[in-house]
Amino acid sequence: MKMGQVLSLIGAIIMGFSIIYGLIFGDFAGEGSVIFSLLWGKVTLIDIYISFFIFTAWIIYRENNFLNSLIWFILMMVLGSFTSCLYLFLAFRQSEGNWQKFWYGKRLTKMS
């Protein structure tokens, strides 16, 4: 495995365990309301979701398929960085070291 695959897989594992841990031991509604009550909590959430939208725009471009893009969009908005790490891992694997294939995905075959 290449470095990008390793890092994205580690990120997905860490985020997966973090989400599960938070769901089991946290109070999503109670703690979420505290975050929303703080100015920097709001700023941080805006920052994170802007990044999610930008990353999802790349996924939509790369997938070039409405249904696949919609599924990835929903996963990104619900599971956040877990989804981005998982998508990166899969993109690295599918590209087999070809950077054009990594960036353009399914569009690359249509460009040729």
Secondary structure, 3 states (H helix, E strand, C coil): CCHHHHHHHHHHHHHHHHHHHHHHHCCHHHHHHHHHHCHHHHHHHHHHHHHHHHHHHHHHHHHCCHHHHHHHHHHHHHHCHHHHHHHHHHHHHHHCCCHHHHHHCCHHHHHC
